[in-house]
Amino acid sequence: MHRPYQRLARFATGLFLLLASSLASAQVPDIKAVREDAVTEAKRLASTTKLAPEQNRTSFDPALRCMDRLFVLYGVRDVALLIEDIPDATSKIKVGARDMFISATSRMTTRSHAIRLVPFKNSIAFMDRKDFVEKSAYSLQGSVSQLDESVVKRQSDGAICLGPVCIGTAESDSFNAIGLDMNVIRTSDLSLEPGVTSKNSVLVIKHGSGLDSELNMNKFGLNFNFSLSKTEGQSEALRSLVELGAIELYGKLEKIPYWTCLGNDSASPAVSSEIDDWWEGLAGDTPALVRWLQGQMAARGLYKGDVDGVPTERLLAAVNIYKGAMGLPADGQLDAAFFRAYLAADHSKIEGAARAEYAKLPPPPPAPAAAPEAAPAPAAAAAAPAASAELVVEDRRGVRPAYARGEIYEVRVVAPRDGNLYCWLIDEQHQLNQFFPAPEQRNPAVRAGAETVFPGPLGFSLEASRNGKRETVACGLTDRPLGFDPIGGAAAAVRDLDSLKIIFGRLAGANSMMGAFDVSPK
């Protein structure tokens, strides 16, 4: 090559490189800056909460395990919840949110066994559905309610060409928002459980390289960032939403400080506002407040009665003692300050001192004997019968040789000692139906000599077979609680009273007892 042409080639090459460098620095925006601007804008669009410092995590597994410990600490047990389906209202996310919720519940109840989740499919017959609902206090309803694709999409590129040769650069980010709404319904009247709701969204950030993505979600002013691989994306985004929603729903339902499992505390404005809402709800519903106090004092070992919403002097004394152990005035006042302090307290350090003080209380006086309807004549006076050593289970009206079809009756039960009571009806089709404990009264504890009448206030009725067939009422008494539904999956094996006695005896041990009577047709 002639020297002039060599000089020209070198000059052209240098000029090309200089122009390429200038264009890359002058016309192509800083990719990192573009990405950060896009992320900020997408977060702003996806969340109405002011962003706070981020927490980098890989999953909510630690929070699920934390909830398991909270259930134990706050005495949560035998919460029966029916779950049907969590459909995808957007028809774009082909993953099983229902199964994800079941898995999350399983992980957060490994030790506590606090939640009795009842999976249910819409294909189950109506009569079986009724049986499922009656065994659950609550039902879960929800859906994947939102999928906004490309909430924000940013792209930057630039190039320079000299003849057929071009040098360029390009980078892009896209952002999809997914929303999940879930609520808890009371099965007793199909009404919404006030305040027990979860409404969260997650931002799926896909980087232009196609090799990585991340999730960003906000709760209580905290951002949770999860790094994902190329193949994860929407399915893991939904799993994160389901796990966060399960933590939130169970925490709200049982009014326990679930926010501590998410790395927050009661000083957060969002948490403080939620505590105020909880207290206002309890303060405006005295039976609900008393049931909450009964459950909490029972968990602390300071209460052994029924969780029935009926206040007693013994319960109020226990609450006063616990207030003193917390460092609060033992003045008998129940207010928002006590409620807030209770949710923030380290109960492992308080319970011991409170129990020691509670043990100093004098024993409760015996229940007064019922006055006779009429004073008997001296000649007709008779010695009072000795207390029965058996579990008395009978019609409240006494022995009934036969019942008319559809006749309404009540069951009277008297336990010879303190214990835990379980009652069933073996119906005309030889199927076992538990009627106590019930969703409305989950505490099986009964006292010696006290009369318990069913249905009582439990909201159902007992009636003889309309087909004129024999049925059997049976109750069992144990020294230790066996959970809400001790027979559970073994119910199908119960066909008569004898098989019930065998299965119950295996569960309850040698010190258990059972009483029963037949509802025979006329």
C-alpha positions, 0 to 999 in steps of 0.5 A, a space after each residue: 500500500 502506498 504511504 499516503 493511503 496508509 496515513 489516510 487509513 490510520 487517520 480514518 480509524 482514529 477519527 472513527 474511534 474518537 467519534 465513537 467514544 464521543 458519541 457513547 459518552 455524549 449521546 448515550 445516557 448512563 445505563 445505571 442512572 437510567 435503570 435507577 430512574 426507572 426503578 424509582 418511578 416504577 416503585 412510586 407507581 406501584 406503592 402509595 407508601 413512602 419508601 424506606 430503607 430496603 431489606 434484601 432477603 431471599 424468601 419469607 421463610 424466616 418470617 414464617 418460622 417466626 410466626 410459628 413461635 408467636 403462635 406458641 407465645 400467644 397461645 394460638 391453637 385450633 384455628 379452623 380455617 376453610 380454604 377453597 381456591 385463590 383464583 387468578 382473576 387476570 387469567 395470566 398467571 398459571 400457578 397454584 396460589 391455593 397450594 402456595 397458601 397451604 404450604 405457607 401455613 404448613 411451614 408456620 405451624 410446624 411446632 405450634 399446630 395452631 392453624 387447622 387448615 381445611 382444604 376444600 374443592 368446589 367439586 365436593 358435593 353440597 352436603 359434604 360442603 356443609 359438613 366442611 363449613 360447619 367444622 371451620 370457624 373461618 373461610 378464606 377468600 381471595 384472588 390474584 386481582 392485578 397484573 399490570 404488565 410494563 408499568 414502566 419500560 425504559 430503554 437507552 441506546 446509541 450507535 455510530 456508523 462509518 460506512 458498513 461498520 457500526 458501534 452501539 449500546 442498548 439497555 432496557 428495564 421493564 416492570 410488571 406489578 402483581 396484586 393479591 387480595 385475601 379476606 377472612 369470612 366467618 362461616 357462622 353467618 358468612 360475614 366479613 371478619 372486620 379488619 382481617 384483610 391482606 392487600 399487597 402488590 409486588 414489582 417484578 423488575 426484569 433487566 434488559 440482559 434477560 439474565 436476571 430479575 428482582 422483586 420489590 414489595 413494600 409493607 409497613 414502609 419497608 421494602 423487601 427485595 428478592 433477587 431471582 434467576 431468569 426462570 423464576 419471575 411471576 411464579 416466585 413473585 406470587 409465592 412471595 405475595 402469598 407468604 406475606 399475605 398469610 403472615 398478615 391474615 393470621 396475625 390480624 385474625 389472632 391479634 398477635 404482633 406479626 409485624 415483628 416477624 417482618 422486621 418492624 416494631 410498634 413504633 412504626 406509624 403504620 404499625 401504630 395505626 393498626 394497633 389503634 384499629 385493633 384496640 378500637 374494635 375490641 373496646 367497642 365489643 366487650 365480649 370479644 375483648 373478654 374472650 381475648 383477655 381470657 385466651 391471653 391469660 390462659 396462655 400465661 397460666 393465669 386463667 383456667 376457665 372457659 373462653 366464653 366472653 363472660 368477665 369474672 373477678 378472677 380474670 380481672 385479678 389476673 389481668 391486674 397482676 399481669 399489668 403489674 408484672 409489665 411495670 404498669 399501674 395495677 389499677 384495673 384499667 384496660 386501655 390502649 396503653 395497656 394493649 400496646 404495651 402487651 403486644 410489645 412485651 417480652 412475655 418470656 421474662 414477665 410470665 414467671 413473676 406474674 404466675 408467682 403473684 397469681 399463686 398468692 391469690 386465695 382459691 375461688 369460692 365454690 359455686 353456690 348451690 341452686 336453691 330448691 324450687 320448693 321446700 319439701 315437707 319434713 316427712 318427705 325429706 331425703 338425703 341428697 344423692 352423692 355426686 356421680 363418679 360417672 360422666 352424665 350424658 342425658 336428655 335435659 328432660 331426663 330419660 326418654 324412651 322414644 322420640 317423635 320424628 324431628 323432635 327437638 331435644 337438649 343434652 345435659 352433661 355433668 362431669 365428675 371432675 375437671 377435664 376436657 369435654 368432647 361431644 358427638 352425634 352418631 346420626 342415622 347414617 352412622 356418620 360421626 358429627 362433632 358438636 362440641 367443641 364448636 367453632 363458636 366455643 373452641 375451649 373444651 374445658 369443663 369444671 367438676 359438677 357444673 352442668 353444661 347444656 347443648 346446644 345452649 348458645 352455640 347456634 344449632 339445634 338437635 332434633 331426632 331423625 326425621 326418618 324414624 331411625 335411631 341416633 346416638 349422643 356421646 361425650 368423652 372426658 379427658 384430663 388433657 386437651 386433645 385439640 379442636 377435632 381429636 377424631 379428625 380423619 378417623 371419623 370414617 371408621 366410627 360406625 357406632 358407639 363401640 367403635 367411638 369408644 375404642 378410637 377415643 380411648 386410644 387418643 385420650 388414654 386410660 383415665 378417660 371416660 365416656 357417657 352416651 344415650 340413644 335417641 330412639 324413634 317412637 
